């Protein structure tokens, strides 16, 4: 597996994080995250990352499967899935000062 370093766009500052996903698999995975972002009904910044508000009809098993796959190759991300009645929320963090890694994962400028 190729080690892919995630770098901050501003100044190419290394975040100290690395992804072990094969380079050939990266575009597909990023498309999956962009699709989830596009299906979200709200996006909020939170300390260290982003929270996605998901529709009540969003299949949680599909969300948790994507989270599990991402955790395998990028253990520096922290994921929290909340389900409270119709509320569905996915929090993605990478630690204070590393919000750019989460924004990059989700394709947010």
N, C-alpha and C positions, 0 to 999 in steps of 0.2 A: 504494500500500500504506500502510496505517495503521501508525504506529510505536507499539508497545505497550511501555510501561516495566514492568519487573519490579520490584516494590517489596517490601521486607521487611515482614512483617505486624506485627512488634513495632516500633511507633513510625513506621511508614511510611518507614523510611530507604531512600533510593534506592540501589540496588546498583550503579548505573553501567552497567547492561546494558539493551539494548533488543531486542525481537523484531520482525521485519518481517513476520511472518505476518499475513494478512488476519484481521481480527477474526471474520469469519464462519467461518473455518477453524479457529480456536483450539479450540473445544469438541471437535471431532472429533479433533484431534491429541492433546489432553489425554486423551481416552478411549483412544487407542491406547497412550499411555504407562501409563495406569492398568491396561489389560489386560495389558501386559507385566509390570508390577509384580505383578499378581495371579497370573500364571503362574509367577513366580519361586519358587524353592524356598528362597531365603534372601535377606535384605536386611541389609547391613552398612554402618555408617558408616565412611567413609575420610576422610583429610584432604581437605577441600574439597568433599566430596560423599558419594556413596553407591555401593556395589557391589551389583549384583544377581547372585545365583547362579541360573543357568538350568538347566532340565532338559536332559539329553543329547539329547532329542528336539526341543528348541526349534529351529526352522529359522533358521539363522544368516543366511541371505539376507534373511529378514523383519526380523531385528534390525538388520542393517546398512543396509537400506533406510530404516527408521525413523530411524536415526542420521544417515544422509545427508540426509534431508529436514529434520531438526531443525538440522543444521549449516548448512543454507542460510539459515534464518531467524534462528537464534540462535548466531552464531559464538563467543559467549563460553563456551559449553559445550565441554568437552573429553571425548571418548569414547575408551575403550580396550576393545576386544573381545579376550578371550583364549579360545582353544580348546586344551585339552590333554587328549587322549583324551576321556573322557566329560565332563570339566569344561567348562562354558560360563560365562563371566563377562563382565558388562558393567559397566565403571566409568564413572561420570558425575561430572565435577567442574566447578566454576565458579570455582575459586580460593579460597584461604583466606579465611574470613569470609563467603563467599557460599554456604554450604551450603543456605541457605534457598531459593535459586533452584532447586537440584536437587530439594529436597524438594517444592517447589511443582510442578515439572514432573511428578513422580511421584505427586502427590496424597498425600504423607505428612505427617501432622500433626507 
